[in-house]
């Protein structure tokens, strides 16, 4: 399996190359050069597999056994999931009114990103230890990615991780999960800006090829292909748990509602669909509705600024993984994708060509959910089921409630990307109470460490200086 840039101007790489590259050299995102279609027999066989087994099967398709032998790959994945609280790693809750909620948040940081990042961390260590390399991970986060990325590499002295988060715009728990990790290789920055603004200095450093190469810069945001790869398993697991029967021909369709910000999880769903999984996808967003406008009207444009919402991890105006979705739906037309994305980043708006918009509308349905609707949905789900939703999950469930009478013969699954324990303010706004685990309560008593990036400072310059200083310190320790 080789990986090519969505913009067509970079040489293809193997999985290791895609893992360590982040962006391709032409600014594009790596995608597999072919997506295999699974036959009925394979789907039937996979339908009995556990979640970890599905991850192993999918990874063995997209990672050459010459790079990671199958036994090693299985061992890495088992190690990745060893810290999850639920015996099944993920869990499907079946609630009233045909509401199925797939809980993807049983990892260390109580968010779905633990699933992909725990595996990515293992893949990185596998290659780093073989080659005795040191890398510098640079991450911008709107909430959950930062803490999951930190947990995947904390204490590893062949990795230094620098995390930028928007100060005051994440939940208190999200922020504490990052700032309380007082490890030598963890460097957290609280920036006086929003989630899109913190991406700018990161892009600047990655664009400096000499600096990037010298410090082995790597991103663990969902630009990294390994994140997308692991997330494909969510869709197979959801399908097999929600499909009425695996004996029907053709196999029945299952509708999957995906709360989304940057579009990485949504991209994984589009790939699962391309692989032959009979699913329909719904992109569910908050008031930052770029993806919704794109699906509905072909209008891929910013709305001016990021709106703070109760679903803070999805407060994003630039859903960069739409580039991958455009590539998938345009028949891998890298020339078109390059033109669209360069125009989008230059003008902050682009109108999709008619044919691409038609394909996007066929591939995805979408909805935008307000804070008021989030609160109402959280209350209703509690009243009907005594089941507490996080505000992001509530966005998916809101769609389910609104469309419960449509297509009653089709099963539906709502993805739950995070636990409500991370979003106390949203729970209180819904007039609900929260039982907080001792793990989460302990965060408030722990020592914290972070640096402030003030609005009027040159964030890229500060990061550059800090990375250089840490690199110098690492070299002196080796001498």
C-alpha positions in Angstrom: 0.0 0.0 0.0 1.3 3.4 -1.0 0.1 6.8 0.1 -0.3 9.8 -2.3 -0.9 13.5 -1.7 -4.4 14.8 -2.2 -2.8 17.6 -4.3 -0.8 15.3 -6.5 2.5 17.1 -6.3 4.5 14.9 -3.8 6.1 11.5 -4.2 4.2 8.6 -2.9 5.3 7.1 0.5 4.7 4.0 2.5 2.8 3.9 5.8 5.9 4.9 7.8 6.4 7.9 5.5 2.8 9.0 5.9 3.0 8.5 9.7 6.0 10.7 10.1 5.1 13.3 7.5 1.8 14.8 8.5 1.3 17.1 5.5 2.7 16.1 2.2 5.5 18.3 0.8 3.0 20.0 -1.6 0.7 20.9 1.3 -1.8 18.1 0.6 -2.9 15.3 2.9 -1.9 11.7 2.4 -4.4 9.1 1.2 -4.1 5.4 0.2 -3.5 5.0 -3.5 -6.2 2.3 -3.5 -9.1 1.5 -1.3 -10.1 -2.2 -1.4 -13.7 -3.2 -1.6 -14.7 -6.0 0.8 -16.9 -8.7 -0.4 -20.0 -10.2 1.4 -18.0 -13.1 2.7 -15.4 -10.8 4.4 -18.1 -8.6 5.9 -19.9 -11.6 7.2 -16.8 -12.9 8.8 -15.9 -9.6 10.3 -19.3 -9.1 11.8 -18.4 -11.3 14.8 -15.1 -9.5 15.5 -14.4 -7.4 18.6 -13.5 -3.8 18.2 -9.7 -4.4 18.7 -9.9 -7.3 16.1 -11.5 -4.9 13.6 -8.7 -2.4 14.1 -6.2 -5.2 13.6 -7.9 -6.3 10.3 -8.1 -2.8 8.9 -4.5 -1.9 9.9 -3.2 -5.1 8.3 -4.8 -3.9 5.0 -3.3 -0.5 5.1 0.1 -1.2 6.7 2.5 -3.5 4.8 3.6 -6.6 6.8 7.1 -5.8 5.6 6.9 -2.6 7.6 5.2 -4.1 10.7 4.8 -7.9 10.7 1.3 -9.0 11.6 2.3 -10.4 15.0 4.0 -7.1 16.0 1.0 -5.1 14.7 -1.4 -7.1 16.8 0.8 -6.7 19.8 1.0 -2.9 19.3 -2.8 -2.6 19.1 -3.4 -4.8 22.2 -0.9 -2.5 24.0 -2.7 0.6 22.7 -6.0 -0.5 24.2 -4.7 -1.9 27.4 -5.5 1.3 29.3 -9.2 1.5 28.3 -11.8 1.3 31.1 -14.4 -0.8 29.2 -13.7 -4.5 28.6 -14.9 -4.1 25.0 -12.9 -0.8 24.5 -16.0 0.8 22.9 -19.6 0.1 24.0 -23.1 0.4 22.3 -25.9 1.7 24.5 -29.4 0.8 23.2 -31.9 3.3 24.5 -35.6 4.1 24.0 -37.1 5.1 20.6 -34.5 3.1 18.7 -31.7 5.3 19.9 -28.3 3.6 19.6 -25.3 5.5 21.1 -21.8 4.2 20.4 -19.6 5.2 23.3 -16.2 5.9 21.9 -14.9 7.6 25.1 -13.7 4.8 27.4 -10.0 5.7 27.1 -7.7 7.6 29.4 -8.9 11.1 28.6 -12.6 10.2 28.2 -12.7 11.1 24.5 -12.8 9.2 21.2 -9.4 10.5 20.2 -7.8 8.1 22.7 -8.8 5.2 20.3 -6.7 6.4 17.3 -3.9 8.2 19.2 -3.1 5.3 21.5 -2.5 3.3 18.4 -0.6 6.1 16.7 1.7 6.4 19.7 2.5 2.7 19.5 3.2 2.9 15.8 5.6 5.9 16.4 7.5 4.1 19.1 7.8 1.0 17.0 9.7 2.9 14.3 11.5 5.4 16.6 13.1 2.7 18.7 14.3 0.8 15.6 15.9 3.9 14.1 16.9 5.6 17.4 15.3 8.9 16.3 13.9 11.8 18.2 10.8 13.7 17.0 9.0 16.9 17.9 5.2 16.7 17.9 3.4 19.9 17.3 -0.4 19.9 18.0 -3.1 22.5 18.0 -6.2 21.5 19.9 -9.8 22.7 20.3 -10.2 20.4 23.3 -9.7 16.6 23.1 -6.8 16.0 20.7 -4.2 17.7 22.9 -4.8 15.5 26.0 -5.1 12.3 24.0 -1.9 13.1 22.1 -0.1 13.9 25.3 -1.2 10.6 26.9 0.0 8.7 23.8 3.6 9.9 24.2 4.0 11.2 27.8 7.3 10.2 29.4 8.8 9.0 26.1 12.2 10.7 25.8 12.5 10.2 22.1 9.5 12.5 21.7 8.9 16.1 22.7 5.3 17.3 22.4 4.2 20.9 22.1 0.5 21.6 22.5 -1.3 24.8 21.8 -4.9 25.3 23.1 -7.2 28.3 23.1 -7.1 29.7 26.7 -10.6 29.8 28.2 -12.3 28.2 25.2 -11.9 24.5 26.3 -13.8 23.0 29.2 -12.0 23.1 32.6 -11.5 19.4 32.5 -10.0 19.4 29.0 -7.6 22.1 30.0 -6.5 20.4 33.2 -6.0 17.1 31.4 -3.2 18.9 29.5 -1.7 21.3 32.0 -1.5 18.7 34.9 0.8 16.4 32.9 4.1 17.6 34.4 6.5 15.5 32.3 9.9 16.5 30.9 8.7 15.9 27.3 5.4 17.7 27.5 5.1 21.5 26.7 1.7 23.1 26.9 0.9 26.6 25.7 -2.4 28.5 26.5 -3.0 30.9 23.6 -5.1 34.0 23.7 -6.9 33.1 20.5 -9.4 30.6 19.0 -8.8 27.1 17.6 -8.2 28.3 14.0 -5.8 31.1 15.2 -3.6 28.6 17.0 -3.2 26.6 13.8 -1.5 29.5 12.0 1.9 29.3 13.8 1.9 25.5 13.5 1.4 25.8 9.8 4.2 28.3 9.6 6.7 26.0 11.3 5.7 23.1 9.1 6.1 25.2 6.0 9.7 26.0 7.0 11.2 22.9 5.4 14.7 23.3 6.9 13.3 23.8 10.5 10.8 21.0 10.1 13.4 18.6 8.8 16.0 19.6 11.5 13.6 18.9 14.3 11.7 16.1 12.8 8.4 17.9 13.2 5.3 15.8 13.2 1.6 16.5 13.7 -0.8 14.3 15.6 -3.8 16.2 14.5 -6.1 14.3 12.2 -4.0 15.4 9.2 -2.0 12.3 10.2 -3.2 9.3 8.2 -2.8 6.9 11.0 -5.6 8.7 13.0 -8.0 8.3 10.1 -7.0 4.6 9.6 -7.9 3.5 13.1 -11.2 5.5 13.1 -12.4 3.4 10.1 -13.0 0.6 12.6 -15.7 2.7 14.4 -18.0 2.4 11.4 -17.6 -1.4 10.9 -18.2 -1.9 14.6 -21.2 0.4 14.7 -22.6 -1.3 11.5 -22.2 -4.9 12.8 -23.8 -4.0 16.2 -26.8 -2.1 14.7 -27.6 -4.0 11.5 -30.9 -6.0 11.9 -29.5 -9.1 10.0 -26.3 -10.1 8.3 -28.1 -12.8 6.3 -30.1 -10.5 4.1 -29.1 -9.9 0.5 -28.2 -7.1 -0.2 -27.1 -6.2 3.3 -29.3 -3.7 5.1 -28.2 0.0 5.4 -27.3 1.6 8.7 -27.4 5.3 9.1 -24.5 6.7 11.2 -24.6 10.2 12.7 -21.1 11.7 13.2 -20.6 14.9 15.4 -17.7 16.5 13.5 -15.3 19.5 13.7 -12.2 19.0 11.6 -13.8 16.2 9.6 -11.3 13.4 10.4 -13.8 10.9 11.7 -16.2 11.8 8.8 -13.3 11.0 6.4 -12.9 7.6 8.0 -16.7 7.0 7.4 -16.4 7.9 3.8 -13.5 5.4 3.4 -15.5 2.7 5.2 -18.4 3.4 2.7 -15.9 3.1 -0.2 -14.8 -0.2 1.2 -18.3 -1.6 0.7 -19.9 -1.0 4.1 -23.6 -0.3 3.5 -23.8 2.9 5.6 -25.4 6.3 5.2 -23.5 9.2 6.8 -24.8 12.3 8.5 -22.3 15.1 9.4 -23.7 16.8 12.5 -22.2 20.2 13.5 -22.8 23.0 15.9 -23.3 26.7 15.0 -19.9 26.6 13.3 -21.6 25.2 10.3 -19.0 25.2 7.4 -19.5 21.5 6.7 -23.2 21.8 6.8 -23.2 24.8 4.3 -20.8 22.8 2.0 -23.1 19.8 1.9 -26.3 21.7 1.5 -25.2 24.5 -0.9 -21.7 23.7 -2.2 -20.6 26.8 -0.3 -17.2 25.9 1.3 -16.5 29.2 3.1 -15.8 30.6 6.5 -18.4 32.5 8.5 -16.1 35.2 9.7 -15.1 33.9 13.1 -15.4 30.8 15.4 -18.5 30.9 17.5 -18.0 29.6 21.1 -20.6 26.9 21.7 -21.4 24.2 24.4 -19.8 21.7 22.0 -16.4 23.4 22.3 -14.3 20.6 20.7 -16.2 21.2 17.4 -15.7 25.0 17.5 -13.7 25.0 14.2 -14.1 27.1 11.0 -11.5 25.3 8.9 -12.4 21.6 8.6 -9.2 20.6 6.9 -10.2 17.0 6.3 -12.8 18.1 3.8 -9.8 18.1 1.4 -9.6 14.3 1.8 -13.4 14.0 1.3 -13.2 16.1 -1.9 -10.4 13.9 -3.2 -12.4 10.7 -2.5 -15.6 12.0 -4.1 -13.9 13.6 -7.2 -12.4 10.3 -8.3 -8.9 11.2 -6.8 -8.8 14.4 -8.9 -5.7 15.9 -7.3 -5.6 18.8 -9.8 -9.2 19.9 -8.8 -8.5 19.4 -5.1 -5.3 21.5 -5.3 -7.2 24.3 -7.0 -10.1 24.2 -4.5 -7.9 24.1 -1.4 -5.5 26.8 -2.6 -8.4 29.1 -3.4 -10.1 28.3 0.0 -7.0 29.1 2.0 -6.3 32.3 0.0 -9.9 33.7 -0.2 -11.5 31.8 2.7 -14.3 30.8 0.4 -14.8 28.6 -2.6 -17.9 27.4 -4.6 -17.7 23.6 -5.3 -18.1 22.6 -9.0 -21.6 21.2 -9.6 -20.6 17.6 -10.1 -18.5 17.5 -6.9 -21.3 19.1 -4.9 -23.7 16.5 -6.3 -21.4 13.7 -5.2 -21.0 15.3 -1.8 -24.8 15.5 -1.3 -25.1 11.9 -2.3 -22.4 10.8 0.2 -23.5 12.9 3.2 -26.5 14.3 4.8 -25.9 17.1 7.3 -27.4 19.2 10.1 -26.4 22.2 12.3 -27.5 22.2 15.9 -27.8 25.2 18.2 -26.8 25.4 21.9 -30.5 25.6 22.8 -31.2 22.4 20.9 -28.1 20.7 22.6 -29.5 21.5 26.0 -33.0 20.4 25.1 -31.7 17.1 23.7 -29.6 16.4 26.8 -32.7 17.0 29.0 -34.9 14.8 26.8 -32.4 11.9 26.7 -32.1 12.0 30.5 -35.8 12.2 31.1 -36.5 9.2 28.7 -33.5 7.0 29.5 -31.6 8.4 32.6 -28.7 8.5 30.2 -26.4 11.6 30.2 -25.1 12.9 26.9 -22.1 15.1 26.4 -22.9 18.2 24.3 -21.2 16.8 21.2 -23.1 13.5 21.4 -26.3 15.6 21.9 -25.8 17.1 18.4 -26.0 13.6 16.9 -28.9 12.6 19.1 -30.8 15.8 18.2 -30.7 14.7 14.6 -32.0 11.3 15.6 -34.9 12.9 17.5 -35.8 15.2 14.6 -35.8 12.3 12.1 -37.0 9.4 14.1 -40.1 9.1 12.0 -38.2 9.1 8.7 -37.0 5.8 7.2 -38.2 3.8 10.3 -37.0 0.6 8.6 -33.3 1.8 8.7 -31.3 1.3 11.9 -29.4 4.4 13.1 -26.3 4.8 15.3 -25.2 8.1 17.0 -21.5 8.4 17.7 -20.6 9.6 21.2 -17.2 11.2 21.0 -16.8 12.2 24.6 -18.0 11.6 28.1 -20.2 14.2 29.8 -17.8 14.3 32.7 -15.6 16.6 30.6 -18.4 19.2 30.1 -19.7 20.1 33.5 -20.9 23.6 32.4 -23.1 22.1 29.6 -24.6 19.5 32.0 -25.4 22.3 34.5 -27.0 24.4 31.7 -29.3 21.5 31.0 -30.3 21.5 34.7 -28.8 18.0 35.1 -26.4 16.7 37.7 -23.1 15.0 37.1 -21.4 12.2 38.9 -17.7 12.9 38.6 -15.2 10.1 38.8 -12.3 10.3 41.3 -9.9 10.5 38.4 -11.5 13.7 37.1 -12.0 15.2 40.6 -8.3 14.7 41.3 -7.3 17.0 38.5 -8.3 20.1 40.4 -5.8 19.3 43.2 -2.8 18.5 40.9 0.1 20.7 40.0 -0.2 22.4 36.7 2.4 23.7 34.2 1.9 25.8 31.1 3.1 28.9 29.2 0.9 31.8 28.1 0.9 33.0 24.5 -0.4 36.6 24.5 -2.4 37.9 21.6 0.2 40.5 20.6 3.1 38.1 20.6 4.7 36.3 17.6 3.6 32.8 18.5 5.6 31.1 15.7 8.8 32.8 16.9 8.1 31.8 20.5 7.5 28.2 19.5 10.5 28.1 17.3 12.7 29.4 20.2 11.2 26.9 22.6 11.7 23.9 20.2 15.3 25.0 19.6 16.0 25.3 23.4 14.6 21.8 24.1 16.5 20.3 21.2 19.7 21.9 22.6 19.0 20.5 26.0 18.4 17.0 24.5 21.7 17.1 22.7 23.6 18.1 25.8 22.0 15.2 27.7 23.3 12.8 25.0 26.9 14.3 24.9 
